Amino acid sequence: MTMKSIELPDYKQQSDAVKERFNKLKQRPVELSTENLGVTFSGKKTVEAIRDVNLSVYNREFLSILGASGCGKSTLIRVLAGFETPTNGSAKIQGKEIQGPGPDRGMVFQSYTLFPWLTAKKNIMFGLELQHGRSSIVESEAMQWLDFVGLTKFADSYPHQLSGGMKQRVAIARALASKPRILLMDEPFGALDSQTRAQMQSHLIQIWKNIDITIIFITHDIDEAVYLSDRIIVLEPNPSRIAEIIENPVARPRSPQQFLTPEFLAVKKRVEDLIHPRHDDKEEQLPVFKLTPTGNEIE
């Protein structure tokens, strides 16, 4: 049975509680905004990567960005982080133009970016020492962040002694230690196995609920985006543009049991339809040649 064969509600349909949540969300200050944002890369061949992206991200919102591979998700988040400069338009934090990386934004990448020669505690201390110098207060703060992400027992462990999920928890703690207003996450769980990924999603929701932080989250995983987000931005490629901004009708608090609710499946189907438009009901056929002996078919 496919989602197409199940009668689903309109993905725009919201319960009263969800409507009230979005009304409150939109009354909060705008933390980050873009206006007619465009990025063009010049070289042997000019490539327009992003065109006319307009968005506003509210205080303490969890916003996910989805799209097909190569649609400009990472380019967009690099502009928001200050690693890339827009060719057109603007990107602002609290009304001020983004001029480059800054302490008001933390960044977590898909790859494990911990310093391999430093322990978990000293990885977190690294940024704090750059800001405040070496002191016992810095070490105490690092230990508080390790406790917050549940890794106090692994304070003196090196990255190679940690699992993938533990490494990403340390990376999140390091990014949050400088007390940024916005946490930018570029497919942070993409390299994790499915069980660890599910655990990290739960950890992230708990962290977000207990810290004054706005999260912008890049992912390829539709279930992950629907599970975590307040709103979901779906990008279309060549060049990257906003296809739709979806207000997630799935109620909070979230739980894995919601993955099969009608609201969850309705949003998931809408996102799938935007990313992979169905021109007809035929399954795409690959131009493959038969390389097995006749009579040895599996279907």
C-alpha positions as CSV (number, residue, x, y, z in Angstrom):
1,M,0.0,0.0,0.0
2,T,1.4,3.4,-0.9
3,M,0.5,6.9,0.4
4,K,-1.2,7.5,-2.9
5,S,-3.7,4.8,-2.1
6,I,-4.4,6.1,1.4
7,E,-6.9,8.9,1.7
8,L,-5.0,11.7,3.4
9,P,-6.2,15.1,4.8
10,D,-5.1,18.3,3.2
11,Y,-1.6,19.0,4.4
12,K,-2.6,22.6,5.0
13,Q,-5.3,21.6,7.5
14,Q,-4.3,22.5,11.1
15,S,-5.8,21.7,14.4
16,D,-6.7,24.6,16.7
17,A,-3.6,24.0,18.8
18,V,-1.3,24.1,15.8
19,K,-3.0,27.3,14.5
20,E,-2.4,28.9,17.8
21,R,1.2,27.8,17.8
22,F,1.9,29.4,14.5
23,N,0.1,32.6,15.5
24,K,2.4,32.9,18.5
25,L,5.5,31.9,16.4
26,K,4.8,34.8,13.9
27,Q,4.5,37.3,16.7
28,R,8.1,36.6,17.8
29,P,11.0,38.7,16.5
30,V,12.6,37.8,13.2
31,E,16.1,36.4,13.9
32,L,17.2,35.9,10.3
33,S,15.9,37.1,6.9
34,T,16.8,37.1,3.3
35,E,15.5,39.3,0.6
36,N,15.8,38.5,-3.1
37,L,18.9,36.4,-2.2
38,G,20.9,35.2,-5.2
39,V,24.3,33.5,-5.7
40,T,26.1,33.1,-9.0
41,F,29.5,31.4,-9.3
42,S,31.8,32.6,-12.0
43,G,34.5,30.7,-13.7
44,K,34.9,28.8,-17.0
45,K,31.2,28.5,-16.8
46,T,28.8,30.8,-15.0
47,V,26.4,29.0,-12.7
48,E,23.4,30.6,-11.1
49,A,23.1,28.6,-7.8
50,I,20.4,30.5,-6.0
51,R,17.7,32.9,-7.3
52,D,15.4,35.3,-5.4
53,V,15.2,33.5,-2.0
54,N,13.0,35.4,0.4
55,L,12.4,34.0,3.9
56,S,12.0,35.1,7.5
57,V,13.0,32.8,10.4
58,Y,11.5,33.6,13.8
59,N,13.0,33.4,17.2
60,R,13.2,29.8,18.5
61,E,11.8,28.4,15.3
62,F,12.9,25.1,14.0
63,L,13.1,25.5,10.2
64,S,14.2,22.6,7.9
65,I,15.3,23.0,4.3
66,L,14.8,20.2,1.9
67,G,15.4,19.6,-1.8
68,A,16.8,17.2,-4.3
69,S,20.6,16.6,-4.4
70,G,22.4,19.6,-6.0
71,C,19.5,22.0,-5.4
72,G,21.6,24.5,-3.5
73,K,20.8,23.7,0.2
74,S,24.4,23.7,1.3
75,T,25.1,26.9,-0.7
76,L,22.2,28.6,1.0
77,I,23.3,27.7,4.5
78,R,26.9,28.7,3.8
79,V,25.6,32.1,2.9
80,L,23.7,32.3,6.1
81,A,26.8,31.2,8.0
82,G,28.8,33.9,6.3
83,F,31.1,31.5,4.4
84,E,29.7,32.6,1.0
85,T,28.8,36.1,-0.2
86,P,25.5,36.6,-2.0
87,T,25.8,38.0,-5.6
88,N,22.3,39.6,-5.3
89,G,20.0,40.6,-2.5
90,S,20.7,40.4,1.2
91,A,20.9,38.1,4.2
92,K,20.4,39.7,7.6
93,I,20.5,38.7,11.3
94,Q,18.2,40.9,13.4
95,G,18.2,43.5,10.6
96,K,22.0,43.6,10.3
97,E,23.7,42.5,7.1
98,I,25.7,39.3,7.4
99,Q,29.3,40.2,6.7
100,G,30.9,36.9,7.5
101,P,31.0,34.2,10.2
102,G,30.2,35.4,13.7
103,P,29.5,34.3,17.3
104,D,25.8,34.9,16.7
105,R,25.8,31.7,14.6
106,G,27.0,28.2,15.4
107,M,27.5,25.6,12.7
108,V,27.4,21.8,12.8
109,F,28.4,19.8,9.6
110,Q,27.7,16.3,8.4
111,S,31.3,15.3,8.6
112,Y,32.9,14.9,12.0
113,T,34.8,18.2,12.5
114,L,36.2,17.6,16.0
115,F,39.9,18.2,16.5
116,P,41.3,14.6,16.7
117,W,44.2,15.6,19.0
118,L,41.8,17.2,21.6
119,T,39.5,15.4,24.1
120,A,35.8,16.0,24.1
121,K,36.1,18.5,26.8
122,K,39.0,20.4,25.2
123,N,37.1,20.4,21.9
124,I,34.4,22.4,23.6
125,M,36.9,24.5,25.4
126,F,38.7,25.5,22.2
127,G,36.2,28.2,21.1
128,L,35.5,29.4,24.6
129,E,39.3,29.9,25.1
130,L,39.4,32.0,21.9
131,Q,36.7,34.2,23.3
132,H,37.6,34.4,27.0
133,G,41.1,33.0,27.4
134,R,42.1,30.1,29.5
135,S,40.5,29.9,32.9
136,S,38.8,27.4,35.3
137,I,35.5,29.0,34.3
138,V,36.0,27.9,30.7
139,E,36.6,24.4,31.8
140,S,33.6,24.5,34.1
141,E,31.4,25.7,31.2
142,A,32.7,23.0,28.9
143,M,31.8,20.4,31.6
144,Q,28.3,21.9,31.9
145,W,27.8,21.5,28.1
146,L,29.0,17.9,28.2
147,D,26.6,17.2,31.0
148,F,23.8,18.9,29.0
149,V,24.4,16.5,26.0
150,G,24.8,13.5,28.3
151,L,28.5,12.9,27.8
152,T,30.1,13.8,31.2
153,K,31.7,10.3,31.5
154,F,33.5,10.9,28.2
155,A,35.0,14.3,28.9
156,D,38.6,12.9,28.6
157,S,37.9,10.7,25.6
158,Y,39.4,11.5,22.2
159,P,37.2,11.6,19.1
160,H,38.4,8.2,17.8
161,Q,37.1,6.7,21.1
162,L,33.6,8.0,20.5
163,S,30.7,6.7,18.4
164,G,29.4,8.8,15.5
165,G,26.4,10.0,17.6
166,M,28.7,11.0,20.5
167,K,30.9,12.9,18.1
168,Q,28.0,14.9,16.8
169,R,26.7,15.6,20.3
170,V,30.2,17.0,21.2
171,A,30.0,19.0,17.9
172,I,26.6,20.4,18.9
173,A,27.8,21.2,22.4
174,R,30.9,23.0,21.0
175,A,28.7,25.0,18.6
176,L,26.3,26.0,21.4
177,A,29.0,26.8,24.0
178,S,29.6,30.3,22.5
179,K,25.9,31.0,23.0
180,P,24.9,31.7,19.4
181,R,21.4,33.0,18.6
182,I,21.1,30.6,15.6
183,L,22.3,27.1,15.1
184,L,23.0,26.1,11.5
185,M,23.0,22.4,10.8
186,D,24.1,21.0,7.4
187,E,22.9,17.4,7.3
188,P,24.4,16.7,10.7
189,F,23.0,13.2,11.0
190,G,23.5,12.1,7.4
191,A,26.5,9.9,8.2
192,L,24.8,8.1,11.1
193,D,23.1,4.7,11.0
194,S,19.3,4.8,11.3
195,Q,19.1,3.9,15.0
196,T,21.7,6.5,16.0
197,R,20.0,9.0,13.8
198,A,16.7,8.5,15.5
199,Q,18.4,8.9,18.9
200,M,20.1,12.1,17.8
201,Q,16.8,13.5,16.5
202,S,15.4,13.0,20.0
203,H,18.4,14.6,21.6
204,L,18.2,17.6,19.3
205,I,14.5,18.2,20.2
206,Q,15.4,18.0,23.9
207,I,18.3,20.5,23.4
208,W,16.2,22.9,21.4
209,K,13.3,22.8,23.9
210,N,15.7,23.8,26.7
211,I,17.9,26.5,25.1
212,D,17.1,29.9,23.6
213,I,18.2,28.9,20.1
214,T,16.8,29.1,16.6
215,I,17.6,26.2,14.4
216,I,18.0,26.0,10.6
217,F,18.4,22.4,9.6
218,I,19.5,21.0,6.2
219,T,18.4,17.4,5.4
220,H,17.7,15.0,2.6
221,D,15.4,13.0,4.9
222,I,11.7,13.9,4.6
223,D,10.7,12.0,7.7
224,E,13.4,13.8,9.7
225,A,12.2,17.2,8.5
226,V,8.6,16.5,9.3
227,Y,9.4,15.1,12.7
228,L,11.7,18.0,13.8
229,S,10.4,21.1,12.1
230,D,7.9,23.9,12.7
231,R,8.1,24.9,9.0
232,I,9.7,23.2,6.0
233,I,11.2,25.0,3.0
234,V,11.3,22.9,-0.1
235,L,13.8,24.1,-2.8
236,E,13.6,23.4,-6.5
237,P,16.8,23.3,-8.5
238,N,18.6,25.0,-11.4
239,P,18.8,27.6,-10.0
240,S,17.7,27.0,-6.4
241,R,14.4,28.7,-5.6
242,I,11.7,28.2,-2.9
243,A,9.1,25.9,-4.2
244,E,7.0,26.1,-1.1
245,I,7.1,27.0,2.6
246,I,5.0,24.4,4.5
247,E,3.6,25.0,8.0
248,N,3.9,21.6,9.6
249,P,0.4,20.5,10.9
250,V,1.9,17.8,13.1
251,A,1.2,18.7,16.7
252,R,3.9,19.2,19.4
253,P,5.2,17.6,21.5
254,R,6.5,15.2,18.8
255,S,7.1,11.5,19.2
256,P,8.0,8.6,16.8
257,Q,4.4,7.4,17.1
258,Q,3.4,10.3,14.9
259,F,5.2,9.0,11.9
260,L,2.1,7.1,10.8
261,T,-0.5,9.7,11.6
262,P,-2.6,11.2,8.7
263,E,-1.1,14.7,9.3
264,F,2.5,13.4,9.1
265,L,1.8,11.3,6.0
266,A,0.0,14.2,4.3
267,V,3.0,16.5,4.7
268,K,5.4,13.8,3.7
269,K,3.5,13.2,0.5
270,R,3.4,16.9,-0.3
271,V,7.2,17.2,0.1
272,E,7.8,14.1,-2.0
273,D,5.6,15.5,-4.7
274,L,7.5,18.7,-4.7
275,I,10.9,17.1,-4.8
276,H,10.0,14.3,-7.2
277,P,7.1,15.3,-9.4
278,R,5.1,12.4,-10.7
279,H,4.5,13.0,-14.4
280,D,2.8,9.6,-14.7
281,D,2.3,6.5,-12.7
282,K,5.0,4.5,-14.5
283,E,8.1,3.5,-12.6
284,E,11.3,4.9,-14.1
285,Q,13.1,2.1,-16.1
286,L,16.8,2.0,-16.2
287,P,18.5,1.1,-19.6
288,V,20.1,-2.1,-18.3
289,F,21.1,-5.2,-20.1
290,K,20.3,-8.7,-19.0
291,L,23.5,-10.3,-17.6
292,T,22.0,-13.4,-15.9
293,P,21.4,-16.8,-17.6
294,T,17.9,-17.4,-19.0
295,G,15.8,-19.3,-16.5
296,N,17.5,-17.7,-13.5
297,E,14.9,-14.9,-13.0
298,I,14.1,-13.7,-9.5
299,E,10.6,-12.4,-10.3
